[in-house]
């Protein structure tokens, strides 16, 4: 798991964006820490799940803790209020990518990140929003003068638009105002 998260059952959704969190004011997270809830607390949650191959691929989401009276047979309970459509599998956050580095003459880097190194570029989306990425370089392919690397990529922030990192999606990587590479999600 990428970080400490609190277990929830996504089958207990109060509505599309609210899941039951706890009857009490505390709960133990995935790292064994006791978490004490407060109104408006940023919260990371997960629920057990597996992929089509039987491998663990937990469902995860980010939200805000809110105490609310659900009425009927329900008592006042802590709930996690999430952004719309924010529940995703852990595997949806990290994608494989191929990066085609621009030459120095094209404004690219003089030296490429080395294998095993983390690299932190930004991308600009059509709506002009800018997002920070984390790329761990897996493989360098400098055959025939090509400046190509493979790596694993994910957004630096949990509230980023993870859904855009889909197969065949293309992005321009930037370092400040400089466009340094083109990236394709595999």
N, C-alpha and C positions, 0 to 999 in steps of 0.2 A: 504494500500500500504506500502511496506517495507521501502521506503524512498521517498524523493522528486524526481519526474520524470517529464519529459516534454512530453506533448501529441503530438502524431503523428498519421497519418492515414496510417496503413500498406498497404492499398489499393493503396497508392501513392509511391510504391517502384520504384525507378529509375532503379535498377537492383536487383538481389537477396540479396545484402548486403548493399544497399544504399536506405534510405528513406528521403523524403522531410521533412525539419525541420521548416524553416521559411523564409519569404521574407525579414523580418527586422532583425536587429542585436540583438533584445531582444524578449523574450517570457516569459510568466508567467508559473511557474511550478505547480505541483499538490498541493503544500503547500501554494501557493499564492505569492511566491517570484519571483521577476523580475530577470531573468537570462540573462546576456549579453554574447553573444557567442564570442569566439576567435578561431582562427585556431588551430586545434589539441586538443581542449578542450575535456576532458573525459565527456561523457554525458549518462544519463540514460533516456530511453524513454518508453512510454506505449501507448497502444491503447485499447479502450473499447472492451470487449468481455464477453460472458457468457458461462457457461458450459452446459452440456446436461440436467441439472436440472433447468436451468434458473437462476442460481446463478452467481454473478459477478466473473469473472476469467480473469482479464485483461491480454493482451499480453504484454510482457516486453522484453527489450533488452538493451545492453550496447554498446556504440560505441564512435566515435570521431567526433567532429564537423568539417566540412570542407565547405568552401564557394566555389561554382563552378558555371560556366556558362554552363547551360544545352542545350543551342542552341535552334533553332527554335522559337516557340512562348514563350519559357521560358526565364526568365531573370536570372541574377545571384542570386542564392539562397543558403541558408545554408542547408546542408544535414548532415545526421548522417550516417557515415560509420561504419558498424557493422561487427563483426567476422562472417564467414560462419556458417549458421544453428544456429544462436544465439537467434532467436526470440522464446520465450517460454511463456507458461501460468504461471501466478504467482504460481498456485498450483503445478507446476512442480518443484519448488525450495524447497518446504518443504514436506518431506515424513515422514510417520510413520515407526518406526523401533522397533525391539526387540533386546535387548542387553544381551548376555550371558557372564557374567563376569567370568574371570579366578580366581581361588583360589590364595591365597597368595603364596602357594607352587608352583604354575604354573607361578608366576611372576605378578599376578594380584594385584589389589588394596586391601588394608586392609579394608577400608570403602567405600561403594558405594555412588555415588551422591544421595542426598535426593530428594524427590518429589518436583517439582517446581524449582529445581536448574538447572542452566546452566552448561554444561560441555564442554570442548574444547579439544578433542583429535585430532590426525592426523590419516590419512590412507595412505598407500603406494600402488601405482598402479603397474600393471605389467611392465610399462615402467620406473619404479623406481622414478616417480614423487611423491612428498608428498603433500597432501592437508589437510588443517585445516577444521575441522567440528565444528558445533555448535549443541549441543543436549540439548533439554529441557526435563528433566525426568518427565514423566506423572505418572507412576505407578511402584511401587516396588512389585515384586513377590518373596518373600523369603520363599516359601512353601517347606517343605521337604529338607531344606538345599540348595535349588537352589538359585543361585545368578542371577536373571533375572529381567530386567527392560524394560519398554516400554517408548518410547519418540518420540519427533518430531525432525528430523534431517535436516540440510541443510549445504551447504558449507559456510565458513566464507567470501569467496571472490566471487564477481559477475562473474569473468572470469573463474571460475572453471568448470570442465566437468559435469554439472548438469545431463546430460543425463544418466550417469552411475548409478544414484540413482533410479533404476527401481525395480519393484516388484521382490522379491526373490533373488536379488543381495546380495552377502555376502562380508563382509569386516572384516579385523582385525583392531581393534582400538589400537592406540599406545599412550604412554606418553613418549616422548623422544625415547630412544632405547627399551623401555619395551613394550611388547605386553600384553595388559591388558584385552581385551574382544573380542568376535566375535559379529558382528552385521549383522542382516538380515533385509532388507527393506521389509515392509509388503505391 
